[in-house]
Amino acid sequence: MPARIEDYAMIGDCRSAALVARDGSIDWLCWPYFDSPACFAALLGGPEHGRWKLAPDDPHATCTRRYHDDTLILETRFETVEGCVAVIDFMPLRDGAADLVRLVKGIHGTVSMSMELILRFDYGASVPWARALDADDSTGPGMRLIAGPDKVVVRTPVAIQDVPGSLRARFDVKAGDAVPFVLSRVPSHHADPREIDPLVALADTERYWRTWANRCQLDGRWTEAIRRSLIVLKALTFVPTGGVVAAPTTSLPEQLGGERNWDYRYCWLRDATLTLQALMLGGYYTEASDWSHWLVRAVAGAPSQVQIMYGLSGERRLPEWEIDWLPGYEGAKPVRVGNGAVGQLQLDVYGEVMDALHQARLGGLQPADAMWEVQTKLVAHLETVWRKPDEGIWEVRGGCQHFTYSKVMAWVAFDRAIKSAERFGLPGPIDHWRHLCREIHADVCAHGFDKARNAFMQAYGSAEMDASALMIPLVGFLPADDPRVIGTIEAVERELMHNGLVQRYRTSRVADGLPAGEGAFLACSFWMVDCLVMIGRHADARKLFERLLSLRNDVGLLAEEYDAHHSRQVGNFPQAFSHIALVHAAIRLEALADDDRADNAADERADEDEARFEHVGYRAVGA
């Protein structure tokens, strides 16, 4: 059985990522890139589908773990009756080959350790051919594993046994020892990868992440959570192109044992605005610029062909297929590669693209020269399709509807076109766009709002609530103090909030093409924090935010959803959207705290003035 989702930590090199369990087993790694076939796939099956375990022989060893401060370097400490060791896992930023380093350090006593490397290319299907590196090979001692296009070399001073289907080793670690294991991957037709110095690589990797983290311009009560979330976001960035993947995993279920299992190793346009804002607010303008340029390249072309998601380099064909030889995480099937939602019509992405590029310009980023022409063509196409039903933000597979959020974001597209044209002197039919804004706004208010319940509903004519309605004040469709907004927030709280967390919608009452049941969508709960702040319920907002922070695992990571019934994280992990929403909610609460501090300072000054005047018989005016 794989570990619980929350019992994994992520390491990565901004091109790929691995998941490391508490017991020292690396159960997931797609190499060389996020969307490559996995060579460790035990996460979706068992050890026979590929893993790399490094742990004490003592079955009763206890462990604690942490990231080195402001880095993606994971340190797991194992305590046994004989002593203590630390296993340090990291992926150096690439300079040629892709590397994964595991360093075992002796802390005290002597600990007997075991290593088992089961490498299975192509999602656990392909057993590689293994042979020892030649004794006189300049690349040093180790093993070479090859299958098809893939070659992996493992180097270590420890003697390795080649047993059927795996590589194994046993060794003792004393206090002060440092025993390295380095796994390196290159195409099979290339020469063996060069040998790296693990200690130098560790120092370089530590320096890189700390230098990056120290660029963060945010500070306050929740700085640690913000910085960790931004590091996750950076780790999910595909550096060669600037694209940001939604998660490094596929098919981790939204319902334990269910079939709501999707491949998230791609780049969604929907994340664009929030990603850009989070990066810019954190002071990461280079990454924000890279992301905006990825966005521009991805949507370039015929406006009618804009997709909701793309590959790491903007690839458009992401066909969905099922891996029948993997049993799925805790039996949740099917295991999917690719994502069939790529062909859906989701009108909200036009609003997200227009908003993202408007925010980029406001932040001082300069999109490509031809981008405004592309944007005007996008909204011209949107004018012809916004009245159509679509599959909506949640990518339902139960048929198209007139989803309220989709129409709201169509309004956002034209609203941001107007704002961009006016603010930056860009050409366009502003009066016509204003007319369209008024038409869409009136349409949403007439057909998406239920007067009897004083709330915006999931879709036109629907009796169901949807947490996406929380975005209405956040995108500026209506002000937060509008009674319709307050009524909607209260209705979501009443109907979709269970165990203190917000569900997307009631799957038992919405025909989304799948069996009912899923966890609470964490980003929606962070949106509720934002909304509670905006309507003045500050104490409730703080309480909910603290509850959400408590759901992070021991190293600060969040999945897509949380199953309160089983007290477990569910869905793909770690999820960029959850961490982006965390950053935004934390910043909003920090601003609120700044206001409170300013008010307290003003009160203190008033008290000081009152005390100063009282000793001469006067009272401070307005005290």
C-alpha positions in Angstrom: 0.0 0.0 0.0 1.3 3.5 -0.7 1.4 6.0 2.1 -1.4 8.5 2.9 -1.3 11.4 0.5 -0.4 13.8 3.3 2.5 11.6 4.3 4.4 12.5 1.2 6.8 15.4 0.8 7.9 16.8 -2.6 11.4 17.4 -3.9 12.0 18.8 -7.4 14.3 20.7 -9.8 11.7 22.9 -11.6 11.4 20.3 -14.4 10.1 17.3 -12.6 9.3 16.3 -9.0 9.4 13.2 -6.8 7.2 12.3 -3.8 9.0 10.9 -0.7 7.0 9.0 1.9 7.8 9.1 5.7 9.2 5.6 5.5 12.0 6.7 3.2 10.3 5.4 0.0 10.3 7.6 -3.2 7.0 6.3 -4.7 6.5 8.8 -7.6 8.8 10.3 -10.2 8.1 11.2 -13.8 11.4 11.6 -15.5 12.8 13.7 -17.1 9.8 16.1 -17.0 6.5 16.5 -15.1 4.5 14.9 -17.9 7.0 12.1 -18.7 6.1 8.5 -18.0 6.8 7.6 -14.4 9.8 5.5 -13.5 8.6 5.2 -9.9 4.8 4.5 -9.8 4.3 2.7 -6.5 2.0 5.6 -5.6 -0.6 4.2 -7.9 0.1 0.6 -7.3 2.8 -1.3 -5.2 6.6 -1.6 -4.9 6.6 -3.8 -8.0 5.6 -0.7 -10.1 8.7 1.2 -9.1 10.1 2.8 -5.9 13.3 3.7 -4.2 13.4 2.9 -0.5 16.2 4.0 1.9 15.5 3.3 5.6 16.8 1.7 8.7 16.4 -2.1 9.1 14.7 -1.5 12.4 10.9 -1.8 11.7 10.3 0.2 14.9 12.3 3.2 13.9 10.5 6.5 14.4 10.9 9.5 12.0 10.6 13.2 12.0 11.1 15.4 8.9 11.5 18.9 7.7 12.6 21.0 4.8 15.8 22.8 5.3 14.7 26.4 5.9 13.4 28.1 2.7 14.4 25.2 0.5 13.0 22.1 -1.2 15.7 19.9 0.5 14.0 17.3 2.6 15.6 15.9 5.7 14.1 12.8 7.4 15.5 11.7 10.7 15.2 8.1 11.8 15.6 7.2 15.5 16.3 3.6 16.4 17.5 1.9 19.6 21.0 1.8 18.1 21.2 5.4 17.0 20.0 8.1 14.7 20.5 8.9 11.0 19.3 11.7 8.7 18.3 10.9 5.0 18.6 14.1 3.0 16.8 14.0 -0.3 17.0 16.7 -3.1 17.1 17.2 -6.8 19.9 19.6 -7.9 18.9 22.3 -10.5 20.0 20.8 -13.8 23.2 21.3 -15.6 23.0 18.5 -18.2 21.5 15.3 -16.8 18.6 15.0 -14.3 19.8 14.0 -10.9 18.2 12.7 -7.7 20.5 12.7 -4.6 20.0 10.8 -1.3 22.6 11.4 1.4 22.6 9.3 4.6 24.2 11.1 7.5 25.1 9.5 10.8 23.9 11.6 13.8 24.8 9.3 16.7 25.3 5.6 17.4 25.4 3.1 14.5 22.3 2.4 12.4 21.9 -0.6 10.0 20.4 0.6 6.8 18.8 -1.0 3.7 18.4 0.3 0.2 16.0 -1.1 -2.4 15.8 0.4 -5.9 13.0 -0.9 -8.1 13.1 1.1 -11.4 10.2 0.6 -13.7 10.0 2.8 -16.8 6.7 3.6 -18.6 4.4 3.9 -15.5 5.7 0.6 -14.0 5.5 -1.5 -17.1 9.1 -1.8 -18.4 11.7 -3.7 -16.5 15.2 -2.2 -17.3 18.3 -4.2 -18.2 20.8 -3.7 -15.4 24.6 -4.1 -15.4 27.5 -2.8 -13.4 29.6 0.1 -14.6 33.0 -1.2 -15.7 35.6 -1.1 -12.9 37.9 1.1 -15.1 35.0 3.3 -16.1 35.9 6.9 -15.4 32.4 7.6 -14.3 33.0 5.6 -11.1 31.4 2.5 -9.5 27.7 1.9 -9.8 25.0 0.4 -12.0 23.5 1.3 -15.4 19.8 0.6 -16.1 18.4 0.8 -19.6 15.0 0.3 -21.3 14.0 1.8 -24.6 14.7 5.6 -24.6 15.7 5.8 -20.9 19.0 5.3 -19.2 19.5 5.7 -15.5 22.9 5.4 -13.7 23.1 4.9 -9.9 26.4 5.7 -8.1 27.3 5.0 -4.5 30.3 3.8 -2.6 28.1 1.1 -1.1 28.2 -2.4 -2.7 25.0 -3.0 -4.7 23.5 -6.5 -5.3 21.7 -7.0 -8.6 18.8 -9.3 -7.6 16.0 -10.2 -10.0 13.9 -7.1 -10.6 15.7 -4.7 -8.2 19.0 -3.4 -6.8 19.7 -3.8 -3.1 22.2 -2.9 -0.5 22.8 -3.2 3.3 25.2 -1.0 5.1 25.9 0.5 8.5 26.1 4.3 9.2 28.1 5.6 12.2 28.0 9.1 13.7 29.8 11.5 11.3 29.4 9.3 8.2 27.9 10.6 5.0 26.9 7.9 2.5 25.7 9.2 -0.8 23.4 7.7 -3.5 23.0 9.5 -6.8 20.5 8.6 -9.5 21.1 10.3 -12.9 19.0 10.1 -16.0 19.9 10.7 -19.7 18.5 9.5 -23.0 19.7 5.9 -23.6 21.6 6.9 -26.8 23.7 9.4 -24.9 26.9 8.7 -23.0 26.6 8.0 -19.3 25.9 11.1 -17.2 28.8 12.8 -15.6 29.5 12.1 -11.9 28.5 14.8 -9.5 29.8 15.6 -6.0 26.8 15.1 -3.7 28.0 17.5 -1.0 28.8 20.2 -3.6 25.4 19.6 -5.2 23.7 19.9 -1.8 25.4 23.2 -1.0 24.5 24.6 -4.5 20.9 23.5 -4.2 20.6 25.0 -0.7 22.1 28.2 -2.0 19.7 28.4 -4.9 16.5 27.9 -2.9 17.5 30.2 -0.1 18.5 32.9 -2.6 15.2 32.5 -4.3 13.2 32.5 -1.1 15.0 35.6 0.2 13.6 37.6 -2.7 10.1 37.3 -1.2 8.8 40.7 -0.3 6.0 39.6 1.9 6.2 39.6 5.7 3.9 39.2 8.6 2.1 36.7 10.8 1.7 34.0 8.1 5.1 34.5 6.4 6.1 30.9 6.8 3.0 29.6 5.1 3.3 32.1 2.3 6.9 31.4 1.6 6.4 27.6 1.6 3.5 28.0 -0.8 5.5 30.2 -3.1 8.3 27.6 -3.0 5.8 25.0 -4.0 4.6 27.2 -6.9 8.2 27.7 -8.0 8.8 24.0 -7.9 5.8 23.3 -10.1 7.2 25.8 -12.7 8.6 24.2 -15.8 11.6 26.5 -16.1 12.4 26.0 -19.8 9.0 27.6 -20.8 7.6 29.3 -17.7 4.5 27.1 -17.6 3.1 26.1 -14.2 1.6 22.6 -13.7 -1.4 22.2 -11.6 0.2 19.3 -9.7 3.1 16.8 -10.3 0.7 13.7 -10.1 -2.1 12.0 -11.9 -5.1 10.1 -10.7 -4.8 10.7 -6.9 -8.5 10.4 -6.2 -10.9 13.1 -5.1 -12.9 10.4 -3.4 -11.1 7.5 -1.8 -11.8 4.4 -3.9 -13.7 6.4 -6.5 -13.2 7.3 -10.1 -12.8 11.1 -9.9 -9.2 10.6 -10.8 -7.5 13.1 -13.3 -4.1 13.9 -14.7 -3.0 17.3 -13.4 0.5 17.4 -14.9 -0.5 20.2 -17.3 -0.9 24.0 -17.3 -4.4 25.4 -16.9 -5.3 28.9 -18.1 -7.7 29.2 -15.2 -4.8 29.5 -12.8 -3.3 32.3 -14.8 -4.6 35.4 -12.9 -4.1 34.1 -9.4 -0.7 32.7 -10.3 0.5 36.0 -11.7 -0.9 38.0 -8.8 0.7 35.7 -6.2 4.1 35.8 -7.9 4.0 39.6 -8.3 2.8 40.2 -4.8 5.7 38.0 -3.6 8.1 40.1 -5.6 8.8 37.4 -8.2 8.5 39.4 -11.4 10.8 37.2 -13.4 8.7 34.1 -12.8 5.5 36.2 -13.4 6.9 37.5 -16.7 7.9 33.9 -17.8 4.4 32.7 -16.9 2.7 35.6 -18.8 4.9 34.9 -21.9 4.0 31.2 -21.7 0.3 32.3 -21.6 0.7 34.5 -24.6 2.4 31.7 -26.7 -0.2 29.1 -25.6 -3.2 31.1 -26.7 -1.7 32.5 -29.8 -3.5 31.5 -33.0 -7.1 31.2 -34.0 -9.3 32.5 -31.0 -11.8 29.7 -31.7 -9.1 27.2 -30.8 -8.2 28.5 -27.3 -8.1 25.6 -24.9 -8.5 25.4 -21.1 -5.2 23.7 -20.6 -1.9 23.1 -22.5 1.2 21.0 -22.1 4.4 22.2 -20.5 5.5 23.9 -23.8 2.1 24.8 -25.0 1.3 21.4 -26.5 -2.4 21.2 -27.5 -3.0 17.5 -27.9 -3.4 15.8 -24.5 -5.4 12.7 -25.3 -6.8 10.8 -22.3 -6.1 7.1 -21.9 -6.2 4.6 -19.1 -3.3 2.6 -17.6 -4.9 -0.8 -17.0 -1.9 -2.4 -15.3 -1.9 0.0 -12.4 -4.5 -0.7 -9.7 -4.7 2.9 -8.6 -4.2 4.7 -5.4 -5.8 2.5 -2.7 -7.8 0.9 -5.5 -9.1 4.1 -7.0 -9.5 3.4 -10.7 -9.1 4.2 -13.5 -5.5 5.6 -13.6 -5.6 8.3 -16.3 -2.9 9.8 -18.5 -3.8 12.9 -20.5 -7.0 14.9 -19.8 -10.1 14.7 -21.9 -11.3 18.0 -20.6 -8.8 19.7 -23.0 -11.5 19.7 -25.7 -14.3 21.2 -23.5 -15.8 24.6 -24.0 -15.3 26.6 -20.8 -16.2 30.2 -21.4 -14.5 31.4 -18.1 -11.0 30.9 -19.6 -11.5 34.0 -21.8 -12.1 36.1 -18.6 -9.1 34.5 -16.9 -6.8 35.3 -19.9 -7.9 38.9 -20.2 -7.7 39.5 -16.5 -4.2 37.9 -16.3 -2.8 40.1 -19.0 -4.4 43.2 -17.5 -2.8 42.3 -14.2 0.5 41.8 -15.9 0.4 45.2 -17.5 -0.6 46.8 -14.1 2.4 45.0 -12.6 4.7 46.5 -15.1 5.1 43.4 -17.2 5.1 43.8 -20.9 3.3 41.1 -22.9 4.5 40.5 -26.5 3.9 43.4 -28.9 1.2 41.5 -30.8 -0.7 40.4 -27.7 -3.2 43.2 -27.7 -4.2 42.2 -31.2 -4.6 38.6 -30.0 -6.7 39.8 -27.0 -9.0 41.9 -29.2 -9.6 38.9 -31.4 -10.3 36.7 -28.3 -13.0 39.0 -27.1 -14.4 39.3 -30.6 -14.7 35.6 -30.7 -16.2 35.5 -27.2 -18.9 37.9 -28.4 -20.1 35.1 -30.7 -20.1 32.3 -28.1 -20.8 33.7 -24.7 -24.5 32.9 -24.9 -23.7 29.2 -25.4 -23.9 26.6 -22.6 -20.5 25.1 -21.6 -18.9 22.6 -19.3 -18.0 25.2 -16.7 -15.1 25.7 -14.2 -15.4 22.2 -12.8 -15.1 20.5 -16.2 -18.2 18.4 -15.7 -18.8 15.5 -17.9 -22.6 15.5 -17.6 -23.4 17.9 -20.4 -23.3 21.6 -21.1 -25.3 24.2 -19.1 -25.5 27.9 -18.8 -23.1 28.1 -15.8 -23.3 31.3 -13.9 -19.6 31.6 -13.2 -18.9 31.1 -16.9 -21.1 34.1 -17.8 -19.6 36.2 -15.0 -16.1 35.6 -16.4 -17.3 36.5 -19.9 -18.2 39.8 -18.3 -14.8 40.0 -16.8 -13.2 39.5 -20.3 -14.9 42.6 -21.7 -14.5 44.6 -18.5 -10.7 44.0 -18.5 -10.6 44.8 -22.2 -12.1 48.2 -21.4 -9.8 48.8 -18.4 -6.7 47.8 -20.4 -7.7 50.1 -23.3 -8.4 53.0 -21.1 -5.4 52.6 -18.7 -2.8 51.9 -21.3 -4.1 53.7 -24.4 -4.7 50.6 -26.4 -7.1 50.7 -29.4 -10.5 49.0 -29.3 -14.3 49.5 -29.6 -14.6 50.6 -26.0 -18.3 51.7 -26.3 -19.2 48.4 -27.9 -17.5 46.5 -25.1 -19.4 48.6 -22.5 -22.6 47.6 -24.2 -21.7 43.9 -24.1 -20.7 44.3 -20.4 -24.1 45.7 -19.6 -25.8 43.0 -21.6 -24.0 40.1 -19.9 -24.3 41.7 -16.4 -28.1 42.0 -16.9 -28.3 38.5 -18.2 -26.5 37.0 -15.2 -28.5 39.0 -12.7 -31.8 38.0 -14.4 -31.1 34.3 -15.0 -28.4 33.3 -12.5 -29.9 34.9 -9.4 -32.6 33.3 -7.4 -34.6 36.1 -5.7 -36.4 33.7 -3.3 -33.1 32.5 -1.9 -31.2 35.7 -2.4 -28.3 33.9 -4.0 -26.6 33.3 -7.3 -27.0 29.7 -8.3 -24.7 27.2 -10.1 -26.5 27.6 -13.5 -29.4 29.3 -15.1 -32.6 27.7 -13.8 -30.7 25.5 -11.3 -31.7 25.0 -7.7 -28.1 24.2 -6.7 -25.4 26.3 -5.1 -21.9 26.4 -6.4 -18.8 27.7 -4.6 -17.6 29.4 -7.7 -20.2 32.1 -6.9 -17.8 33.2 -4.2 -15.7 34.7 -7.0 -18.4 37.3 -7.9 -17.1 40.0 -5.5 -13.5 38.9 -5.9 -13.5 39.6 -9.7 -15.5 42.8 -9.2 -18.8 41.7 -10.8 -20.6 43.1 -7.8 -19.4 44.9 -4.7 -19.0 42.9 -1.5 -21.7 45.0 0.3 -24.3 44.3 -2.3 -27.2 42.3 -0.6 -27.1 39.8 -3.4 -23.4 39.1 -2.7 -23.9 38.8 1.0 -26.9 36.5 0.4 -24.8 34.3 -1.9 -21.9 34.0 0.6 -24.3 33.1 3.4 -26.1 30.5 1.1 -22.7 28.9 0.2 -21.9 28.8 3.9 -25.2 27.3 4.8 -25.5 24.7 2.0 -21.9 23.8 0.9 -19.9 24.2 4.1 -19.5 21.0 6.0 -17.1 20.3 8.9 -15.9 23.8 8.5 -14.9 23.4 4.8 -16.4 24.4 1.5 -17.5 21.9 -1.1 -17.6 22.9 -4.8 -21.2 21.7 -5.2 -23.3 18.9 -4.0 -22.2 16.0 -6.2 -25.2 13.9 -5.0 -27.6 16.5 -6.5 -25.7 17.6 -9.6 -25.5 15.4 -12.8 -21.7 15.9 -13.5 -21.3 12.5 -15.2 -19.7 10.7 -12.3 -20.8 8.9 -9.1 -21.4 11.2 -6.1 -18.8 11.9 -3.5 -15.7 14.0 -3.1 -13.8 15.9 -0.5 -14.0 19.7 0.2 -12.2 21.7 -2.4 -9.5 23.6 -0.5 -9.3 26.6 -2.9 -13.0 27.2 -2.4 -12.5 27.4 1.4 -9.7 30.0 0.9 -12.1 32.0 -1.3 -14.6 31.9 1.6 -11.8 33.5 3.7 -11.5 36.3 1.2 -15.2 36.8 1.1 -15.6 36.9 4.9 -13.0 39.6 5.1 -14.7 41.6 2.4 -18.1 41.5 4.2 -16.5 42.5 7.5 -16.6 39.1 9.3 -13.0 39.3 10.2 -13.0 37.0 13.2 -14.7 34.2 11.1 -12.2 34.7 8.3 -9.2 34.3 10.6 -10.8 31.2 12.3 -11.4 29.6 8.9 -7.9 30.4 7.7 -6.3 28.9 10.8 -8.4 25.8 10.3 -7.1 25.5 6.7 -3.5 26.0 7.8 -4.0 23.1 10.2 -4.8 20.8 7.3 -1.3 21.2 5.8 0.9 18.2 6.4 4.0 18.3 8.6 6.1 20.0 5.9 3.4 22.5 4.8 1.9 20.9 1.7 -1.7 20.8 0.6 -3.5 18.5 -1.9 -6.5 19.5 -4.0 -9.2 18.5 -1.5 -9.7 17.4 2.1 -11.9 14.4 3.2 -13.1 15.5 6.7 -14.9 12.2 7.3 -11.6 10.3 7.1 -9.4 13.3 8.2 -7.3 12.9 5.0 -6.0 14.9 2.1 -7.3 13.7 -1.2 -6.8 14.6 -4.9 -3.6 15.4 -6.7 -0.7 16.6 -4.5 0.7 19.1 -3.9 -1.9 21.3 -5.7 -0.8 24.6 -7.1 -4.3 26.0 -6.9 -4.6 25.3 -3.1 -1.3 27.0 -2.4 -2.1 30.0 -4.7 -5.4 30.5 -2.9 -3.6 30.2 0.5 -1.2 33.0 -0.5 -4.1 35.3 -1.6 -6.1 34.7 1.6 -3.0 35.2 3.8 -2.2 38.5 2.0 -5.8 39.8 2.5 -5.6 38.9 6.2 -2.2 40.5 6.5 -3.7 43.7 5.0 -6.5 43.5 7.6 -3.9 43.0 10.3 -2.0 46.1 9.1 -5.3 48.1 9.3 -5.8 46.7 12.8 -2.3 47.7 13.8 -2.8 51.2 12.4 -6.1 51.5 14.3 -4.4 50.3 17.5 -1.5 52.7 17.0 -4.0 55.5 16.6 -5.8 54.4 19.7 -2.5 54.3 21.6 -1.7 57.8 20.4 -5.1 59.0 21.5 -4.6 57.4 25.0 -1.2 59.1 25.2 -2.7 62.5 24.3 -5.5 62.0 26.8 -3.0 61.2 29.6 -0.8 64.2 28.6 -3.8 66.6 28.6 -5.4 65.2 31.8 -2.5 66.2 34.0 -3.3 69.9 33.2 -7.1 69.5 33.5 -8.0 68.9 29.8 -9.3 65.9 28.0 -8.1 65.0 24.5 -10.7 66.0 21.9 -12.4 62.9 20.3 -10.8 60.5 22.8 
